[in-house]
Amino acid sequence: MSIDFAYAQARAQARLGERLPEDGWRVLESSLGLPQYLASVRGTVLAPRVQHFPTTVAPHTVERTLRDDWRSEVADAARWVPEDWLDAVAWTANPLSEAGKG
C-alpha cells in the first residue's frame, strides 16, 4: 500500500468511523414519523446528514439531496487518493449510471 493511499484510507476511516451505535439505530427505527425521526437523528453523530431537512420535506427531495451529498463526499475523497485511484473513486459517485455498459 502506498503512503498516498494510506493517507486517503485513514481520512476515509476517520470520517466514516463516526457511526451510530446499535441502540441509536433502535431509537431511529422506533420513530413515529419524519419530524420525530429528524429530531432523533439531530441528536446523534449523523446530524450533519440531515441538518438541512425541514420536517415537511418530501421523500423525493430527501433522496435527491442525499445523492447530491454523496457525490460531494466522493469528490472530497477523490482529492485524497493517488491519481491511479481517481477513476475508481469517481465511479462510486454514480455507479448505476454505468451499469450495463461495456
C-alpha positions in Angstrom: 0.0 0.0 0.0 1.4 3.4 -1.0 1.8 6.2 1.5 -0.6 8.3 -0.6 -3.3 5.6 -0.5 -2.7 5.0 3.3 -3.4 8.7 3.8 -6.7 8.5 1.8 -7.7 5.4 3.7 -7.0 7.0 7.1 -9.1 10.1 6.1 -12.0 7.9 5.0 -11.9 5.7 8.0 -11.8 8.7 10.4 -14.8 10.4 8.6 -16.8 7.2 8.3 -15.8 5.8 11.6 -18.3 8.1 13.4 -21.2 5.6 13.3 -24.3 5.4 15.3 -24.3 2.6 18.0 -26.8 -0.1 17.8 -29.1 1.4 20.4 -29.1 4.6 18.4 -30.4 2.8 15.4 -33.2 1.3 17.5 -34.3 4.7 18.6 -34.4 5.9 15.0 -36.3 2.7 13.9 -39.0 3.4 16.5 -39.7 6.9 15.2 -43.3 7.6 14.5 -42.8 9.9 11.6 -40.4 12.2 9.9 -40.4 15.0 12.5 -39.6 12.6 15.3 -37.0 10.8 13.2 -35.2 14.0 12.2 -35.3 15.2 15.8 -33.7 11.9 16.9 -31.1 12.0 14.2 -30.2 15.6 15.0 -29.1 14.4 18.5 -26.5 11.9 17.0 -23.3 11.9 15.0 -25.5 11.7 11.9 -26.8 15.2 12.5 -24.8 16.8 9.6 -26.5 14.4 7.2 -30.0 15.8 8.0 -29.4 19.3 9.3 -30.7 20.9 6.1 -34.0 19.0 6.0 -37.2 20.6 7.3 -39.7 18.3 8.9 -42.0 18.7 6.0 -39.6 17.6 3.3 -40.9 15.3 0.6 -39.3 11.9 0.2 -38.0 12.5 -3.3 -36.3 15.7 -2.1 -34.6 13.7 0.7 -33.3 11.1 -1.8 -32.1 13.7 -4.3 -30.4 15.7 -1.6 -28.7 12.7 -0.1 -27.5 11.6 -3.6 -26.1 15.1 -4.1 -24.4 14.9 -0.7 -22.9 11.6 -1.6 -21.5 12.9 -4.8 -19.9 15.7 -2.8 -18.4 13.2 -0.4 -17.0 11.3 -3.3 -15.5 14.5 -4.8 -13.8 15.1 -1.4 -12.4 11.6 -1.3 -11.1 12.0 -4.9 -8.9 14.8 -3.7 -7.1 12.4 -1.2 -6.4 9.5 -3.4 -3.4 8.8 -5.7 -4.0 9.6 -9.4 -4.2 5.8 -10.2 -7.3 5.6 -8.0 -9.2 8.6 -9.3 -11.3 6.7 -11.8 -12.3 4.1 -9.3 -13.3 6.7 -6.7 -15.1 8.8 -9.2 -17.1 5.8 -10.4 -18.6 5.5 -6.9 -20.3 8.9 -7.2 -22.9 7.3 -9.6 -22.2 3.7 -10.3 -25.7 2.9 -11.6 -25.3 5.2 -14.5 -22.5 3.0 -15.8 -24.3 -0.3 -15.1 -24.6 -2.5 -18.2 -22.1 -0.5 -20.3 -19.1 -2.1 -21.7 
